[in-house]
């Protein structure tokens, strides 16, 4: 009887969205060299994986990966400055400072090279880190669904025509819902929207306007010979093909049936892909 009850409980728990189980990971904070208090989630032990989310997104969006990877590795998910539970700051919301934040986080949480995983804007922050600091503290890179400056340039995806001057709350709700192709629980989407709204509008606009040429990101990618896994949707397949053809350490994967948050829409496939990459290329 007890076993049956436990099985039912586990079944129910599996239906809850990742945000509901974010408490599984411990919270940590550190102060950056420019005096900003940054938050991160941390779980597991062993080699370190550092996760960097996209524009306005919190660290806990990576909860499926924290749950999975922490069984074998030390996992750290960052709330970038002005996002999640990190301090809102009106300075440093640009790639060089955010790359420096990643460098200081790595120094804070790991004495060994880390696998750095960035998604969306987190791809650019990770590449800004690599461009400035090199790859000495990197065991590898996983870059998820953003341009890396390769050819062809990204084509703007079709966007639903929306009425002008929508309330910011409505705009953010539409943005969050648009990140997924698979249905997500309503309370998960609501909490994600509320968290994203914590990033002020002006800072959000600044983060979307990094003033650097595409060549900057391409130089960062090709400056390292560490293994790279580039995981994208079909609109970036041309860049994926060129990167794999030109970079001796690059592997690519296309997620044709997922939304921008492909690591949520197809968490099982994404996690298995990263685990395979780690076993074969990063920490054999």
Secondary structure, DSSP 8 states (H G I E B T S, - for coil): -HHHHHHHHHHHHHHS-GGGGGGGSEEEEEE-TTS-EEEEEEE--SSEEEEE--TT--GGGGHHHHHHHTTTSEEEEEE-TTSTTS---SS--SHHHHHHHHHHHHHHH-SS-EEEEEETHHHHHHHHHHHHH-STTEEEEEEESS--S-SS-----------TT--HHHHHHHHHHHT-SS---HHHHHHHHHHHTTS-HHHHHHHTT----HHHHHHHHHT--SEEEEEE-GGGHHHHHHHHHH-TTEEEEE-TT--SSHHHHTHHHHHHHHHHHIIIII--
